[in-house]
Amino acid sequence: MKEMSMKMKSAQAGAQGVQLDANIETMRQILDNLMVFSFEQEALLLDFKGIRINNPAYPKQLKKQQILKEHFQHIDDSLFVLAMNNPMISEEITSKLTDIEFDINKALERLAQNELSQGTASQQYVMTNTNELANMLSEVLGNMQEMANLSLSPNGSGEGMQLPDIIKAQEGLNKEMEEGIEEGEGKPNQKGKDNPGENGKDGKEGQGEGQLGEEGSAKLYEIFKEQQLLRQQLEDKLREAGLDKKNAGMLNEMERIERELLEKGFNRETLRRMNQIQHRLLQLEEAVREQEEEDRRTSKTNLENFKNTTQDQNLRAKEYFNSTEILNRQSLPLRQIYKTKVKRYFESVEN
């Protein structure tokens, strides 16, 4: 039953990987077609800006705009189909498609009515929205490729598995480890029973650290192999995604768990480390999910009031110099002896 369950999980994960690869290829094709449309629309916009209404080539250029409208409709349909099975295609992207379609129809309507300047303005709106849409789709494609890079290497039973499947597999190993410990604690240690003084605890400690029967040894070896496979496949894909150095500590801890499985057998300290690995895998999944979310730019209205202080500085400077001039006109404060001498001087001059 366990083998059948693993095969079913593997098949389901493989189907998810194939679907993701197909979505990536479809998105690439849509982006290529969108860029071709953008270049052709730009060239047509320049042609209309350099032509007159009475030019014989005007109807021909108008027909080109109609053809471009049909080409964009194919892009719209393809993106709509992709959005049905891909939650990364946000409402903002579908709204941008509506804006482009509206501007194309408006450009055709105005150009057909010989409103050349208004028609080229609508064409310019088409160009702007097309470039913004291409930027959005490029970010979505990057996120999809990162998800594909985080899928496990196509080897063994982990073919096509995604990060959530790794977490589930680690959880399953932890449960098997816990079951093995409980089974070991429920059995008497034969070696300890023959020699009660050994290990100082009447043999109870030995069962958890290696006193295994043939069945227990086989189960422990299976846990070891699956743990090692998980670590190797996770390491390969983290390296492809450029996250191996950032998560080197977790990979080293997984290697330590493998050694302890061989050295100590069913052991609660090893189980504790395995539970910590599962927690760190959950943290990695959350970090990847946050990285996949679109970083939206928001505009903020300035609420600060700025005051021009240049005029105030000029007024303060003027007051300063005026006050200095007043001080220069005032009589200097003299001591009484000097006041007497000054008075005598002026009296002698008057005489």
Helices and strands as residue ranges (DSSP letters): H 2-49, H 58-84, H 91-112, H 116-149, G 156-158, H 163-185, H 190-194, G 198-200, G 206-209, H 214-240, H 248-264, H 268-292, H 310-329, H 336-350
